[in-house]
Amino acid sequence: MSRIGFYPGSFDPVTLGHIDIIQRAAPLFDRLVIGVGVHHGKEPLFSDEERVAFLEAELGAISSATGTDIAVKTFDNLTVDAAKEAGARFIVRGLRDTDDFNYEMQMAGTNSAMEPTVETLFFAASPDVRHIASKFVRQIAAIGGDTTAFVPEDVARRIAEKLSSG
């Protein structure tokens, strides 16, 4: 039986914090599916296709280093249902602080009530990326700030291009 994990998020944009969680979770699984949430009521900075491409560009080295098959898929349903569709028994979540912990504990309880066979695994963010949040990256970029300390190099370049082109 394969150990399959599902790491959901908006990844708008993918940050070094997300990469940290993926690097640390990958060795625990035979397959790790990164689920890019598509929420029709939200207007992301990057399209679904761009977010998937950013993740795929970062994952090859992680997959090679860990021996884990890593895939990226979009989903537009409940996380727990997307995890089941991916064949995952585990949902991977990153925690930066107590606010994340409180929210994620509620989500884990809700998911468990809907699907008791799917467990949530929490990873405390590494200290050097604990402060990074996609919403802050978008805010910094929107006022012309440098995002290179928070996101992969190509993502920082694309943020700057996207915001300078209007």
N, C-alpha and C positions, 0 to 999 in steps of 0.2 A: 504494500500500500504506500503510495507516494505521500509525502508531506507537502501540502500545498498551502501557501499563504496568500492573502489578498490585502494589499495596501491601498486603501482608497484615499482620494483627495481631489481638490480642484487643480492643484499644481499650476496656479495662475499668478506668477510664474513658478516653475520648479526652482527651489532654493537649495543652497548647500545644506540646510537643515533636512530637507527631504532626502537628499543624497546620503547624508549621514545615517538616517534610519534605514534606508535601503541597503547600504553597505553592511550594517550590523545585523539586519534581519536575514539577509540572503543566505548566510551559511547554515541557518536552521532549517532550510527548506530544500526540497528537491526542485520545486517550482515556486516562483514568486510572481504573482500577477499584480501589476500596478494598475489600479482602476482610476481612470480619469473621469471624474464626475461631470456629467453634462446636465446642467440645470437650466431648463428652458426659461425660467423667470429671471435669470441673472445674465448680465452682459459682461463676459470676461474680457480682459485685456487681449488675450491670445485665443485664437480659435482652438477647437478641439484638436484639429490636425496639427497645429503648431505645438500645442502642449505635448501631444504624443511624440512628435518628432524630437522635441527637446529632451524628453526622458529617454527615448531610444538612443540618442547620441551619447548619453552618459552611462548607459547600462551595459554596453558591451564589455568594458573593462571590468566591471563588477562581476558580471557573469563569468568571465574567464578566470578571475582571481578566486572566486568562490566555488566554481563548478555548478552553480545553480542556474537552471533555466529560468530566465526572466522575460516576461512578456508584458506588453502594455496594451490595455483595452479601454475603450470608453464604456460608460454605463449611465443609464438614466432612470434607474429604478432604485429601490431600497438597497442600501449597502449590503445588508445580510443576504438579500436575494441575489445580488451580483456575486457575492462570495460563493454562494451555493452553485450558481451557474458556472463559475470558474472551477468548481470542484474543490474549493478551499474549505478546510476545517478550521482555519485560523484567520482572524482579521488582525492586521498589524496597525498599531497606532503609536504615534510619537507624542511625548509629553514634554512641554517646556516648563510649565509652572503649575501652581495649584489650581489656577483657573482652568487650564487644560484638563487636569486630573478630575476635577469635579464634573465638567462637561462630559468627558470621555467615560467616566464611571456610569453616568446616567445612560449614555448611548450603549455601553456594553450590557447594562442590565436590560435595556429595551430590546437589543438584538438577541440576547439570550432568551428572553421571554418569547420572542417570535420564532427563534430557531435554536433550541438548546444544544444542538450538536456542533454549533459554530462558536468557538472560543475567541476572546479578544486577548491579544498579547500586547503589553505596553512596553515601549522603549523610552527611557529617559533620554532626552536629547543630550548630546555631548556638550560640555561647558562652552566650547568655542563657537557653537552654533545655536545655543539655547535662546538667544535673543532675536533670532531671525524669524520673521513672519511675512508671508506673501503680501498681506495688506500694507505693511510698512514699506516693503520694497516698491510696491506700486505708488505709494505716496511720495517716497523719496524721488523716484523717477519722474513723477508728474511735475515736480518743481525743479527739475533739472539736476538733481543730485546723482552722484556716482554710486551705482549698485554693484560694482565689481567685488566688493567684500561679502556679498550676500548670495550671489547666484553664479552659476557656471559662466565662464567667459563669453561663450556664444550667446547665452541668454541675455547677459548685460548689453552686449552689442545690439541685439534685436530689440530690446526694450528701448534703447536710445533711438534707434532708427524709427521704430513705430511711433514714438511720442514726438519725434522731430518732424515726421511727415504728416502729423495731424490725424 
